[in-house]
Amino acid sequence: MRVIFMGSPDFSVPVLEALVEAGHEIAAVYCQPPRPAGRGKKDRPTAVHAKAEELGLLVRHPVSLKGEDAQREFAQLQADVAVVVAYGLILPQAVLDAPIQGCLNIHASLLPRWRGAAPIHRAIMEGDAETGICIMQMEAGLDTGPVLLREALEIGAEETTGALHDRLSQMGARMICAALEKLPELVPEVQPEEGVTYAAKIDKAEAAVDWTRKAEEVSRQIRGLSPFPGAWTLFAGQRVKLLGARVVAGSGAAGEALDDALIIACGEGAVQITRAQRAGKGAQDAELFLRGHPVPKGSVWGA
């Protein structure tokens, strides 16, 4: 098929690669514009932009698709279908209508649960047992379109957003190729009105750990915000990012180190930190972190 691909971050890259490998003709790749990043604040292209140039594909990165010129350029590509995954711009109706078979979105949740910007983070932070991928026909509403394909997977007890992100990205790549192969046979399933939840964009204000909460909640917060933006706490007056955790047995004052192996008491129960990062340093597994940054029993986190 003749495909317009629309995506921006790392999550979208395996999908683009899979479409090319499956033999589809990529008419153009749309992504977010390069933006200042890194210490030098130089413009950096998105992950999709970089991959598309590597593959020799036409790249477009309009700031908006609301203008008539942008919409005309899109329509002139005469695509059979547009594949959209974590693109980052609202698609006006004229864009949605331009491809012969419309626009298909790869959404990382089991719709209608977790419509919106941060479905992977929210699934872990809320303690969902499973999540998955939906291939959805796009319409004007926020992730409201009928679902063509869905597939579920279990969320691991110690899984982080980063690890789940990678698994779902590969699943989405496989599923969109399957969907395009049998598109005429697929029957759209209208989303039910019951069970709708919204995955609001992650706010950095959510990242500070409150050790008075239950251990399960603290663990979900740490894993759900790993690797970005990273849950954090204070230790010895310095901020430490917490990037991996598991619930363990133990009790004590909230924030108290129960041993010298990063088991920290919560309001109820305890968590063991499995991965952490000091300010200005790289992320480290617990054993390596403790070699250069001992956490003695009885010390207090959050102060």
C-alpha positions as CSV (number, residue, x, y, z in Angstrom):
1,M,0.0,0.0,0.0
2,R,1.0,3.6,-0.4
3,V,1.4,4.8,3.2
4,I,1.9,8.2,4.9
5,F,3.6,7.5,8.2
6,M,3.1,9.9,11.1
7,G,5.1,9.5,14.4
8,S,7.8,11.2,16.4
9,P,9.5,9.4,19.4
10,D,11.4,6.1,19.8
11,F,8.1,4.3,20.3
12,S,7.2,4.9,16.6
13,V,10.5,3.8,15.1
14,P,9.9,0.0,15.1
15,V,6.6,0.6,13.3
16,L,8.2,2.6,10.5
17,E,10.9,-0.1,10.1
18,A,8.2,-2.8,10.0
19,L,6.2,-1.0,7.3
20,V,9.3,-0.6,5.1
21,E,10.3,-4.2,5.7
22,A,6.8,-5.4,4.7
23,G,7.2,-3.7,1.4
24,H,4.8,-0.8,1.8
25,E,5.6,2.3,-0.2
26,I,6.1,5.2,2.3
27,A,4.9,8.3,0.5
28,A,6.2,10.6,3.3
29,V,7.1,10.6,6.9
30,Y,5.5,13.3,9.1
31,C,7.0,14.0,12.5
32,Q,7.5,16.8,15.1
33,P,10.0,19.5,14.1
34,P,13.6,19.4,15.4
35,R,13.8,21.1,18.8
36,P,16.7,22.3,21.1
37,A,18.1,19.5,23.2
38,G,21.2,18.6,25.2
39,R,23.6,20.9,26.9
40,G,24.3,22.9,23.7
41,K,20.6,23.3,23.1
42,K,21.1,22.6,19.4
43,D,18.1,21.5,17.3
44,R,17.8,17.8,17.5
45,P,15.6,15.8,15.1
46,T,13.1,13.3,16.5
47,A,13.9,9.6,16.6
48,V,11.5,9.0,13.6
49,H,13.1,11.9,11.6
50,A,16.5,10.4,12.1
51,K,15.4,6.9,11.1
52,A,13.4,8.2,8.1
53,E,16.5,10.1,6.7
54,E,18.6,6.9,7.3
55,L,16.0,5.0,5.2
56,G,16.1,7.7,2.5
57,L,12.4,8.7,3.0
58,L,10.8,12.0,2.4
59,V,10.4,13.8,5.8
60,R,8.0,16.6,6.6
61,H,7.7,18.3,10.0
62,P,5.0,21.0,9.9
63,V,4.4,22.9,13.1
64,S,0.6,22.5,12.4
65,L,-1.7,20.8,9.9
66,K,-4.5,23.3,10.3
67,G,-3.4,25.5,7.3
68,E,-4.8,25.0,3.8
69,D,-1.3,24.6,2.3
70,A,-0.3,21.9,4.7
71,Q,-3.5,20.0,4.1
72,R,-3.2,20.3,0.3
73,E,0.4,19.0,0.4
74,F,-0.9,16.0,2.5
75,A,-3.7,15.3,0.1
76,Q,-1.4,15.5,-2.9
77,L,0.5,12.5,-1.6
78,Q,-2.5,10.4,-2.7
79,A,-2.0,7.8,0.0
80,D,-4.0,4.6,0.5
81,V,-3.8,5.0,4.2
82,A,-2.0,7.0,7.0
83,V,-0.5,5.1,9.9
84,V,-0.3,7.3,13.0
85,V,1.6,6.4,16.2
86,A,2.6,9.0,18.9
87,Y,2.7,11.8,16.3
88,G,2.0,14.7,18.6
89,L,-0.3,16.9,16.6
90,I,-4.1,17.0,16.3
91,L,-5.2,15.9,12.8
92,P,-7.9,18.1,11.3
93,Q,-10.9,16.4,9.6
94,A,-9.4,17.3,6.1
95,V,-6.3,15.3,7.0
96,L,-8.3,12.4,8.4
97,D,-10.3,12.2,5.2
98,A,-7.5,12.5,2.7
99,P,-6.1,8.9,2.5
100,I,-8.4,6.6,0.6
101,Q,-8.8,4.3,3.6
102,G,-8.4,6.9,6.3
103,C,-6.0,7.2,9.1
104,L,-5.2,4.2,11.4
105,N,-3.8,4.9,14.9
106,I,-1.7,2.5,17.0
107,H,-2.7,3.1,20.6
108,A,-0.9,1.6,23.5
109,S,-3.9,0.6,25.7
110,L,-7.0,-1.5,25.6
111,L,-9.4,1.1,24.6
112,P,-11.6,2.7,25.9
113,R,-9.3,2.5,29.0
114,W,-6.5,5.0,28.9
115,R,-7.4,7.3,26.0
116,G,-4.9,10.1,25.8
117,A,-1.3,11.0,26.1
118,A,0.3,8.7,28.7
119,P,-1.4,5.3,28.6
120,I,1.7,3.2,29.4
121,H,2.6,5.3,32.5
122,R,-1.0,5.3,33.8
123,A,-1.5,1.6,33.4
124,I,1.5,0.8,35.6
125,M,0.8,3.6,38.1
126,E,-2.8,2.5,38.6
127,G,-1.8,-1.2,39.0
128,D,-3.5,-2.6,35.9
129,A,-2.9,-6.3,35.4
130,E,-2.8,-6.0,31.7
131,T,-2.6,-3.6,28.8
132,G,-2.1,-4.0,25.1
133,I,-2.4,-2.4,21.6
134,C,-5.4,-1.3,19.7
135,I,-5.4,-0.5,16.0
136,M,-8.0,2.2,15.7
137,Q,-9.7,4.1,12.9
138,M,-9.1,7.7,13.7
139,E,-11.9,10.3,14.0
140,A,-12.1,13.8,15.4
141,G,-12.5,12.8,19.1
142,L,-9.5,11.9,21.4
143,D,-8.9,8.1,20.8
144,T,-12.6,7.5,20.3
145,G,-12.6,5.8,16.9
146,P,-13.7,2.2,16.3
147,V,-11.1,-0.5,16.9
148,L,-10.0,-2.9,14.1
149,L,-7.6,-5.1,16.1
150,R,-6.8,-5.4,19.7
151,E,-4.3,-7.6,21.6
152,A,-3.6,-7.8,25.3
153,L,-0.5,-8.6,27.3
154,E,0.2,-8.9,31.0
155,I,2.1,-6.3,32.9
156,G,5.0,-7.8,34.9
157,A,5.1,-7.4,38.7
158,E,8.3,-5.4,38.5
159,E,8.0,-4.0,35.0
160,T,8.8,-0.3,34.3
161,T,7.2,2.0,31.8
162,G,10.5,1.8,29.8
163,A,10.4,-2.0,29.5
164,L,6.6,-2.1,28.8
165,H,7.1,0.7,26.2
166,D,9.5,-1.5,24.2
167,R,7.3,-4.5,24.3
168,L,4.2,-2.6,23.2
169,S,6.2,-0.8,20.4
170,Q,7.2,-4.2,18.9
171,M,3.6,-5.5,19.3
172,G,2.2,-2.4,17.5
173,A,4.7,-2.9,14.6
174,R,3.6,-6.4,14.2
175,M,-0.1,-5.7,14.5
176,I,-0.3,-2.7,12.0
177,C,1.3,-4.9,9.3
178,A,-1.3,-7.6,10.0
179,A,-4.0,-5.0,9.9
180,L,-2.9,-3.5,6.5
181,E,-2.6,-7.0,5.1
182,K,-6.3,-7.9,5.8
183,L,-7.8,-4.4,6.0
184,P,-10.8,-5.0,3.8
185,E,-11.8,-8.0,6.0
186,L,-11.6,-6.2,9.4
187,V,-14.9,-5.2,11.1
188,P,-14.7,-2.0,13.1
189,E,-15.7,-2.4,16.7
190,V,-17.3,0.7,18.2
191,Q,-15.8,1.5,21.6
192,P,-18.2,1.0,24.5
193,E,-19.2,4.1,26.6
194,E,-18.5,2.2,29.8
195,G,-14.9,1.9,31.1
196,V,-13.6,5.2,29.6
197,T,-10.5,6.6,31.4
198,Y,-8.1,9.3,30.4
199,A,-4.3,9.0,30.6
200,A,-3.4,12.6,31.3
201,K,0.1,13.8,30.4
202,I,2.6,13.1,33.1
203,D,3.3,16.2,35.3
204,K,6.7,16.4,37.0
205,A,4.9,17.3,40.2
206,E,3.8,13.7,40.4
207,A,7.3,12.5,40.7
208,A,8.2,13.3,44.3
209,V,7.9,10.1,46.4
210,D,5.6,10.2,49.5
211,W,6.9,7.5,51.8
212,T,3.8,7.6,53.9
213,R,1.8,5.9,51.1
214,K,1.4,2.1,50.9
215,A,4.4,0.2,49.5
216,E,2.4,-1.0,46.5
217,E,1.5,2.6,45.5
218,V,5.1,3.7,45.9
219,S,6.4,0.8,43.8
220,R,3.9,1.6,41.1
221,Q,4.8,5.2,41.1
222,I,8.6,4.4,40.8
223,R,8.1,1.9,38.0
224,G,5.4,3.9,36.2
225,L,7.7,7.0,36.0
226,S,10.8,5.1,35.0
227,P,12.8,6.2,33.0
228,F,11.0,9.5,32.5
229,P,10.5,11.8,34.3
230,G,11.8,9.5,37.1
231,A,10.3,9.4,40.6
232,W,12.6,11.1,43.1
233,T,13.3,11.5,46.8
234,L,15.9,13.3,48.9
235,F,18.7,11.5,50.7
236,A,21.3,13.3,52.8
237,G,20.0,16.5,51.2
238,Q,20.5,15.4,47.6
239,R,17.9,14.4,45.1
240,V,18.0,10.8,44.0
241,K,16.0,9.3,41.1
242,L,14.4,6.0,41.8
243,L,14.0,3.9,38.6
244,G,13.2,0.4,39.8
245,A,11.4,-1.1,42.8
246,R,9.7,-4.2,44.2
247,V,7.4,-4.7,47.2
248,V,9.0,-6.6,50.0
249,A,8.2,-7.5,53.6
250,G,9.1,-5.0,56.3
251,S,7.9,-2.3,58.5
252,G,9.2,0.9,60.2
253,A,8.9,4.6,60.1
254,A,8.0,5.9,56.7
255,G,11.2,6.6,54.7
256,E,13.5,4.6,57.1
257,A,16.1,2.3,55.6
258,L,15.4,-1.1,57.1
259,D,18.8,-2.5,56.1
260,D,21.8,-1.5,54.1
261,A,20.4,-3.0,50.8
262,L,17.9,-0.2,49.9
263,I,14.8,-1.6,51.6
264,I,12.8,1.4,52.6
265,A,9.8,1.4,54.9
266,C,6.5,3.0,53.6
267,G,3.3,4.0,55.4
268,E,2.4,0.3,55.0
269,G,4.9,-2.3,54.0
270,A,8.2,-1.6,52.3
271,V,9.9,-1.4,48.9
272,Q,13.3,-2.4,47.8
273,I,14.9,0.0,45.3
274,T,16.5,-2.0,42.5
275,R,17.8,0.9,40.3
276,A,18.7,4.5,41.2
277,Q,20.5,7.6,39.9
278,R,22.3,10.3,41.8
279,A,22.2,13.9,40.5
280,G,24.8,14.3,37.7
281,K,25.4,10.5,37.4
282,G,24.2,7.7,35.3
283,A,21.5,5.2,36.3
284,Q,22.8,2.2,38.3
285,D,21.5,-1.1,39.5
286,A,21.2,-1.2,43.3
287,E,24.4,-3.1,44.0
288,L,26.5,-0.7,42.0
289,F,24.7,2.3,43.4
290,L,25.5,1.3,47.0
291,R,29.2,0.8,46.3
292,G,29.6,4.5,45.8
293,H,26.7,5.7,47.9
294,P,26.1,3.6,51.0
295,V,22.7,3.8,52.6
296,P,23.1,2.6,56.2
297,K,20.3,1.0,58.2
298,G,18.3,3.6,60.1
299,S,19.0,6.4,57.7
300,V,16.0,8.4,56.4
301,W,14.9,9.0,52.9
302,G,12.9,12.1,52.0
303,A,14.8,14.4,54.2
